[in-house]
Amino acid sequence: MAKPHSMPDPKDRSVNSPSYIASAAQVLGYYNAHNKGEKKERVVGSVKDWYIDKAKKEGWEKATFHGSDCLLEVTVALKEK
């Protein structure tokens, strides 16, 4: 599980587990750690937009919110031998 103030690493995913659900607490922890002057207490539209942008910059292919939790997805392929 990712720490509250870090973005989960898409490189840590496997073929059997290519996605990650970031809880509202993780989303807010990450947002507030990087936006000290604009701390939020709830996951609102501006937080969602910001988090999606950051997730994509970190290498996640998809980031979609379902309520206040964010589903992060990346394609993982098996290595050919």
For each residue, the residues with C-beta under 8 A, 3 or more apart:
1:
2: 6 7 8 9 20 22 26
3: 6 29
4: 25 26 28 29 30 33
5: 29 30 33
6: 2 3 30
7: 2 30 54 55 58
8: 2 12 20 22 72
9: 2 12 58 59
10: 13 58 59 60 61 72 74
11: 59
12: 8 9
13: 10 17 18 19 20 74 76
14: 17 18 76
15: 18 76 77 78
16:
17: 13 14 20
18: 13 14 15 73 74 75 76
19: 13 71 72 73 74
20: 2 8 13 17 71 72
21: 69 70 71 72
22: 2 8 26 27 30 51 69 70 72
23: 26 27 68 69
24: 27 28 43 67 68 69
25: 4 28 29
26: 2 4 22 23 29 30
27: 22 23 24 30 31 43 47 48 51 68 69 70
28: 4 24 25 31 32 40 41 42 43 47
29: 3 4 5 25 26 32 33
30: 4 5 6 7 22 26 27 33 34 51 54
31: 27 28 34 35 40 47 50 51
32: 28 29 35 36 39 40
33: 4 5 29 30 36
34: 30 31 54
35: 31 32 38 39 40 50
36: 32 33 39
37:
38: 35
39: 32 35 36
40: 28 31 32 35 43 44 46 47
41: 28
42: 28 47 68
43: 24 27 28 40 47 48 65 68
44: 40 47 48
45: 48 49
46: 40 49 50
47: 27 28 31 40 42 43 44 50 51
48: 27 43 44 45 51 52 65 70
49: 45 46 52 53
50: 31 35 46 47 53 54
51: 22 27 30 31 47 48 54 55 63 70
52: 48 49 55 56 63 64 65 70
53: 49 50 56 57
54: 7 30 34 50 51 57 58
55: 7 51 52 58 60 63 70 72
56: 52 53 59 60 61 63
57: 53 54
58: 7 9 10 54 55
59: 9 10 11 56 74
60: 10 55 56 63 72 73 74
61: 10 56 73 74 75
62: 71 72 73 74
63: 51 52 55 56 60 70 71 72 73
64: 52 70 71 73
65: 43 48 52 68 69 70 71
66: 69 70 71
67: 24
68: 23 24 27 42 43 65
69: 21 22 23 24 27 65 66
70: 21 22 27 48 51 52 55 63 64 65 66
71: 19 20 21 62 63 64 65 66
72: 8 10 19 20 21 22 55 60 62 63
73: 18 19 60 61 62 63 64
74: 10 13 18 19 59 60 61 62
75: 18 61
76: 13 14 15 18
77: 15
78: 15
79:
80:
81:
